[in-house]
Amino acid sequence: MDIQAERDLLKDDYGNYYVVSYATKDSLTVVNAALYHAFNQELTDEFVAEVKRKYPKGVAIGVYFADLVHEQIEKLEDPEFPGHIYDLNEVRKEYDIHLKPIYHDSLHL
């Protein structure tokens, strides 16, 4: 298993996806994928314009970030695209997992 930070996704038994935000030889720090995108996106006029272009009828902001995860899943399912989606339980057998909680002071990555 060659898991790379900010490339690969992990999936749990409930269908939640996680981004590996930091990786060492034997441990991974992971965060919910939609939150990872949300906390790494600066709220700018350009960002608002991009969301309005993508969703001209309006949308809850969480949908935008969930759709980013969906797009990443589609890419990772393409054998031509680098990276993989790993089963979280299988990854736990080889790595020490540090799961960042949803509500935490240091979630900003």
HUKALIN-V85171 format. One record per residue. N is the residue number from 1. RES is the residue in three letters. SS is DSSP state (helix for helix, strand for strand, loop for the rest). PHI is phi in whole degrees, 0 to 359 (NA if undefined). PSI is psi in whole degrees, 0 to 359 (999 if undefined). Layout:
# HUKALIN-V85171
N_RES_SS_PHI_PSI + N_RES_SS_PHI_PSI
This chain:
# HUKALIN-V85171
1_MET_loop_NA_120 + 2_ASP_loop_245_80 + 3_ILE_loop_275_129 + 4_GLN_loop_245_136 + 5_ALA_loop_297_142 + 6_GLU_loop_62_14 + 7_ARG_loop_238_307 + 8_ASP_loop_271_157 + 9_LEU_strand_243_152 + 10_LEU_strand_244_144 + 11_LYS_strand_236_133 + 12_ASP_loop_265_180 + 13_ASP_loop_295_342 + 14_TYR_loop_265_359 + 15_GLY_loop_90_10 + 16_ASN_loop_278_144 + 17_TYR_strand_249_145 + 18_TYR_strand_230_141 + 19_VAL_strand_265_139 + 20_VAL_strand_278_111 + 21_SER_strand_271_339 + 22_TYR_strand_206_137 + 23_ALA_strand_224_137 + 24_THR_loop_239_185 + 25_LYS_loop_300_326 + 26_ASP_loop_230_6 + 27_SER_strand_215_154 + 28_LEU_strand_228_140 + 29_THR_strand_255_126 + 30_VAL_strand_233_153 + 31_VAL_strand_218_149 + 32_ASN_strand_311_132 + 33_ALA_helix_298_317 + 34_ALA_helix_295_319 + 35_LEU_helix_293_323 + 36_TYR_helix_303_312 + 37_HIS_helix_295_318 + 38_ALA_helix_297_321 + 39_PHE_helix_275_358 + 40_ASN_loop_248_11 + 41_GLN_loop_248_121 + 42_GLU_loop_280_137 + 43_LEU_loop_280_102 + 44_THR_loop_234_168 + 45_ASP_helix_300_322 + 46_GLU_helix_296_319 + 47_PHE_helix_296_314 + 48_VAL_helix_300_317 + 49_ALA_helix_297_321 + 50_GLU_helix_297_316 + 51_VAL_helix_296_318 + 52_LYS_helix_295_325 + 53_ARG_helix_293_318 + 54_LYS_helix_287_326 + 55_TYR_loop_231_76 + 56_PRO_loop_297_338 + 57_LYS_loop_269_3 + 58_GLY_loop_94_155 + 59_VAL_loop_197_151 + 60_ALA_loop_292_139 + 61_ILE_helix_300_328 + 62_GLY_helix_298_329 + 63_VAL_helix_297_319 + 64_TYR_helix_303_312 + 65_PHE_helix_288_324 + 66_ALA_helix_297_321 + 67_ASP_helix_294_327 + 68_LEU_helix_298_319 + 69_VAL_helix_295_316 + 70_HIS_helix_301_318 + 71_GLU_helix_296_321 + 72_GLN_helix_293_320 + 73_ILE_helix_300_313 + 74_GLU_helix_301_319 + 75_LYS_helix_295_315 + 76_LEU_helix_291_338 + 77_GLU_helix_280_348 + 78_ASP_loop_275_120 + 79_PRO_loop_300_340 + 80_GLU_loop_283_342 + 81_PHE_loop_268_136 + 82_PRO_loop_290_140 + 83_GLY_loop_115_170 + 84_HIS_loop_214_164 + 85_ILE_strand_250_121 + 86_TYR_strand_251_148 + 87_ASP_strand_285_125 + 88_LEU_helix_302_319 + 89_ASN_helix_296_323 + 90_GLU_helix_291_321 + 91_VAL_helix_295_323 + 92_ARG_helix_300_337 + 93_LYS_loop_288_337 + 94_GLU_loop_246_340 + 95_TYR_loop_231_150 + 96_ASP_strand_278_122 + 97_ILE_strand_259_129 + 98_HIS_strand_247_105 + 99_LEU_strand_267_119 + 100_LYS_loop_287_129 + 101_PRO_loop_290_160 + 102_ILE_loop_293_317 + 103_TYR_loop_252_101 + 104_HIS_loop_204_146 + 105_ASP_loop_302_323 + 106_SER_loop_260_23 + 107_LEU_loop_292_330 + 108_HIS_loop_301_121 + 109_LEU_loop_262_999
